[in-house]
Amino acid sequence: MFEQLLQQNRLNISCEVACMVRDHANFLDQYESINLACGAYIASSAVNAKLLAKGANISCGNSIITDFQGEFVQMPGGTFEDGADFSGKFLIVTGDVILKGNGIHIFENAESVVVTGTVYYPASCGQDPLARVNGGKRPYPDSSVILLGDHTPGGILAGTPEQERQVWVAGEVSAFEEDDLKQAVKRGLHIVCDRLFMPEGLHGRYAALFETPSCTLVPDGYTVTGPLTLNEATSVLYGKKLYVRGSLLIEKKDARYLDEFESILVKGCASMPSACAKAFKAVGEADSYQIYEGRLYQINGWELFSHDRLKTMASSGDKITLTVNGFAIFAGDVTAEDMEAIASLSCNGFLVMPGVAQGAISQRMGAVNGFIVDAEGIEQMTGLTLQDLLRQIAGSSQPDNGGNICTEVYMMS
């Protein structure tokens, strides 16, 4: 893993679709390491064999190996109402597709079709016209207005022609404005949706307007928010009854503001120091809880912890609950006493720390998806000292160290 991380000639490709059917001028040969993360991977037998021989890391949702020699066509998604002729072509379609009328035949004669989104088609036509499509497929009720994504009744009214009555929403409908609901009833709409989110009182009066397999009801009188960090302004902005869709973070210094609430419902995880648990339970409940000590601290990438930094934190009583998404390096002179600054530690990646630090933190170590190594282990694995490793990492963002490609569609054809 270290060897791959430190390669000077590496190519990282992140995309929705990687179409790699021809390697002109042996472009791939200049890279010693290739990492490919994509939704769909399309490759010829020859290119696929070359990538595997080089030990490429390929992570994809859909893999298609083809020796098709014809034309590859990239096109955006959208609504198709007329059937175009794509006979003998390999289509790569980005985004969602809605098929109406003769548009249901648009993919019938193509060699193959890769769609990054979902193909929505009339239920009455069946899947026969879509036999060549690789990607999500979902039927919708015939003679309906199709709306993708999340909507409100007001948005549905604006997006539905006056003469239409049937609306199909591939997403959630959040219904909190009674005036819009009254107008929808007056127009005679019938709304079918994946999920419905609305207050209990309004649901009691307007449930007949909707058809859904999933309904979440908010108790009347609650203000709905997304993920939230509690502070002195929270009750001022949202009132005394709070419904949190997502996570709620409470820091010890702000625990006193819990007294300002009558009720808090958290549809997600409530994170708080142990000292706040009693005060929270007096007014709130959550789907799950994370009890931490000190401060929450998260690394996305990499970070170095020096002896002086940790010693200062430990001396002042400053503790962190550390989550590492990437890697963290603890300097070789970090002591067991310094690790008192780390209340607990979990990691998705890897940790570099001296043995005494590993021993000191072992009882406070959470899940580690990766590995832990000391400076001597680095040198044995890679031939690099810790100082060399830091220099390599610091230089890894320079343009001459390889290539990084982040795009929707990457084509080598």
Secondary structure, DSSP 8 states (H G I E B T S, - for coil): -HHHHT-SSEEEEEEEEEEE---GGGGGGG-SEEEEEEEEEEE-HHHHHHHHHTT-EEEEEEEEE----S-EEEEEEEEE-S----TT-EEEEEEEEEE-GGGGGTTTTSSEEEEEEEEEEEGGG-SGGGTTEEEEEEEE-TT-EEEES-B-HHHHHHHS-TT--EEEEEEEEE---HHHHHHHHHTT-EEEEEEEEEEHHHHHHHGGGEE-S-EEEE-TT-EEESSEE--TTHHHHH-SEEEEES-EE--GGGGGGGGG-SEEEEEEEEEEEGGGHHHHHHHEEEEEEEEESSEEEEEEEEEEE-HHHHHHHHHHT--EEEEEEEEEEE-TT--TTGGGGEEEEEEEEEEE--HHHHHHHGGGEEEEEEEEE-HHHHHHHHS--HHHHHHHHHHTTSGGGEEEEEEEEEEE-
